[in-house]
Amino acid sequence: ILPEKMKKKNAIGDKIEKMFHTWERSYQKSLAVVLKNKKVSALVGVAAAVLFILTMVIVGPTLGFELFPNTDEGNIKIEFDLPIGYNLSQTAQMYDTIENIIIAHPEVEQVFATLGSQGMVDESVNLASMNATLVDVTKRDRSSYEMVDVFIEELSVIPNVDIRVSASSSSGGGQSPIDFYLQGYDTEILAVLSDEFIINAREIDGLINFDSNMKSGKPEITLYPKRKELAASGLTIYDLALTLRSAVEGLTATKYREKGEEYDIVVSLNTESVNSPEEIRNIPIVSPRGVFRLSQLADIDFTEGTTKIVHRDKVKSAQFTGGVATGYAQGDIMQKITQLQETTELPNGYRFIWGGMSEMMEENNREMGKAFFIAILLTYLLL
């Protein structure tokens, strides 16, 4: 349906329309010149490709980029680790100290805590995690990420504890923005390389909560049986293990029943008999051929176990995770970490690979580059 009478155009709108028409005519003339000459067409295509590459190389690194945008969902996660040897009661006391600092802010609505674990895998009496829920975004002046910065600054003065604070977001699936692995075959070498890399990486501006899974675990007692002495005594490796377990941890000998309730009766040596390496070495073992000390039948080593052993592609790996501080972009932090990885000297058979959200970003960048190249190619093929 055509209007009965053409309305008078606005002066500004008329000038803008004339400008677009001028650009359109100029483009048509330029396109006609390019299409008439194949050499000119090829030259323009090469020039466009070179300009695109130069732009990505020169301007690209200065642009911050992220896989998912930051969203203020009002959830903050706080995890803390106490040194090995602390009990659950001491962990609870540390939780009270941290909670008093957190709830002092009017932006915090409620706090949920879990003592003795950090997720489904990390469990120990010296670990704990907290989830702080903030009031609605319309009722506070500071965002979740600004509150994270405040908590990090205030909690950093607490001694003898490792605290990690991050804003939770459903867009990333709960994963850390920075996630990569150091693969190798020897756990001890991985632990040494991890410690060195963490020290260097913590100098990167904008990288927070950076840590790895290669942490010292609980003290362990390892027995290396002396097979000749065992055969001469008439005992087996199982007898050694059972004796050590019954002496240190205890065995359930029977049950006590009263008023419908059952209670295990555990028999073990008293604490004074197993509270030092020498006492453990002198634990008696009874055999058909006499009584032996534990040290006579096995070499005993006191070590520290690894809290968690990660395998990536069936290879032992040290997993590194970290966050991004407010005002920094995930892509910029990944570039700095990549530069540090390239300058880190690794033994043969060891390498860094990205994982989680970081791996997704790397794949997206590669696929995006391919898509741009194909788009340019198809454009000039169609011309």
Secondary structure, DSSP 8 states (H G I E B T S, - for coil): ---SS-----HHHHHHHHHHHHHHHHHHHHHHHHHH-HHHHHHHHHHHHHHHHHHHHHTGGGS---SS-----SEEEEEEE--TT--HHHHHHHHHHHHHHHTTSTTEEEEEEEEEEETTTEEEEEEEEEEEEE--GGG-SS-HHHHHHHHHHHHTT--S-EEEEEE--GGGTT--SEEEEEE-S-HHHHHHHHHHHHHHHTTSTTEEEEEES--EEEEEEEEEE-HHHHHHHT--HHHHHHHHHHHHT-EEEEEEEETTEEEEEEE---GGGSSSHHHHHT-EEEETTEEEEHHHHEEEEEEEEES--EEETTEEEEEEEEEE-TT--HHHHHHHHHHHHHHS---TT-EEEE-HHHHHHHHHHHHHHHHHHHHHHHHHHH-
